[in-house]
Amino acid sequence: MKINVSPSTMLNPVPVVMVSCAGKNPDHPETRPNILTVAWAGTVNSEPPMVSVSIRKSRHSHELICQTQEFVINLVTKKLAKACDYCGVRSGANEDKFLKLELTPQEAPGLSYAPQIAESPVSISCKLRDIIELGSHDMFLAEVVGVSVDEKLMDEKGKICLEKAGLIAYCHGEYFTLGEMLGFFGYSVASKEALKRRMPPKKSKKSNKK
Ligand SMILES: Cc1cc2nc3c(=O)[nH]c(=O)nc-3n(C[C@H](O)[C@H](O)[C@H](O)COP(=O)(O)O)c2cc1C
């Protein structure tokens, strides 16, 4: 039996990302490069590639993104999890989070102000298209104008092997690593050959027999 609970943001799991941004003057403490953590992020269109991040007006980053109309979505790995959490509980209005966390701001393709985080394996450069005021959050709708991927994630054919990145997810207030691969797009109807080629070999159950 399922129990009806009050309506809330129960959609889980979601990606948790580090959004980097900056104002027009990177040398001024109020507009220096900054990072905030965002769980309300999503892909909203394929052609052109578009994403959204929902940010409260009270966040320091809200003002920076409005100023330059740019931001970068940086994917988060297990290694970056603690820094990601920190960026979600401390404000860039009071400190330089790049400096504090020893993260490196690096030029992002297609953007003039917002830096990418060099330590993130995948950084998505975004240009603001629209701001939709929803209530608690403003949804920043943006077009993807560039993507930077760690070369170590590319195989010899140039395929991006994201499964090697060690990405994390966010589920009901907690961070998780991703588990085993269960299948691929269309695997429920794939041919035996495709399954053999693309599915990881099944782990053999350990026998207790001696
Ligand atoms: C896991 C996690 C997810 C968060 N998701 C969001 C979000 O989607 N939108 C938002 O406005 N704030 C979110 N926050 C809170 C901001 O990241 C936090 O208030 C941050 O300190 C704002 O930084 P800033 O003032 O430097 O912009 C989240 C925090 C955490 C820890």
PDBQT file of the ligand as one rigid body, heavy atoms in Angstrom, charges set to zero:
ROOT
HETATM    1  C1  LIG A 301      22.788  19.911  -2.526  1.00  0.00    +0.000 C 
HETATM    2  C2  LIG A 301      22.410  21.356  -2.680  1.00  0.00    +0.000 A 
HETATM    3  C3  LIG A 301      21.566  21.734  -3.705  1.00  0.00    +0.000 A 
HETATM    4  C4  LIG A 301      21.197  23.081  -3.868  1.00  0.00    +0.000 A 
HETATM    5  N1  LIG A 301      20.378  23.416  -4.908  1.00  0.00    +0.000 NA
HETATM    6  C5  LIG A 301      20.019  24.714  -5.077  1.00  0.00    +0.000 A 
HETATM    7  C6  LIG A 301      19.203  25.100  -6.181  1.00  0.00    +0.000 A 
HETATM    8  O1  LIG A 301      18.802  24.287  -7.010  1.00  0.00    +0.000 OA
HETATM    9  N2  LIG A 301      18.884  26.407  -6.295  1.00  0.00    +0.000 N 
HETATM   10  C7  LIG A 301      19.300  27.354  -5.395  1.00  0.00    +0.000 A 
HETATM   11  O2  LIG A 301      18.955  28.544  -5.529  1.00  0.00    +0.000 OA
HETATM   12  N3  LIG A 301      20.089  27.019  -4.346  1.00  0.00    +0.000 NA
HETATM   13  C8  LIG A 301      20.468  25.730  -4.181  1.00  0.00    +0.000 A 
HETATM   14  N4  LIG A 301      21.290  25.381  -3.140  1.00  0.00    +0.000 N 
HETATM   15  C9  LIG A 301      21.743  26.413  -2.200  1.00  0.00    +0.000 C 
HETATM   16  C10 LIG A 301      22.878  27.284  -2.753  1.00  0.00    +0.000 C 
HETATM   17  O3  LIG A 301      23.847  26.511  -3.418  1.00  0.00    +0.000 OA
HETATM   18  C11 LIG A 301      23.523  28.032  -1.574  1.00  0.00    +0.000 C 
HETATM   19  O4  LIG A 301      22.575  28.919  -1.016  1.00  0.00    +0.000 OA
HETATM   20  C12 LIG A 301      24.795  28.756  -1.923  1.00  0.00    +0.000 C 
HETATM   21  O5  LIG A 301      25.464  29.087  -0.737  1.00  0.00    +0.000 OA
HETATM   22  C13 LIG A 301      24.573  30.000  -2.750  1.00  0.00    +0.000 C 
HETATM   23  O6  LIG A 301      25.821  30.530  -3.053  1.00  0.00    +0.000 OA
HETATM   24  P1  LIG A 301      26.041  32.054  -3.505  1.00  0.00    +0.000 P 
HETATM   25  O7  LIG A 301      25.378  32.919  -2.461  1.00  0.00    +0.000 OA
HETATM   26  O8  LIG A 301      27.533  32.173  -3.510  1.00  0.00    +0.000 OA
HETATM   27  O9  LIG A 301      25.422  32.183  -4.844  1.00  0.00    +0.000 OA
HETATM   28  C14 LIG A 301      21.669  24.042  -2.971  1.00  0.00    +0.000 A 
HETATM   29  C15 LIG A 301      22.527  23.668  -1.921  1.00  0.00    +0.000 A 
HETATM   30  C16 LIG A 301      22.906  22.334  -1.780  1.00  0.00    +0.000 A 
HETATM   31  C17 LIG A 301      23.833  21.923  -0.682  1.00  0.00    +0.000 C 
ENDROOT
TORSDOF 0
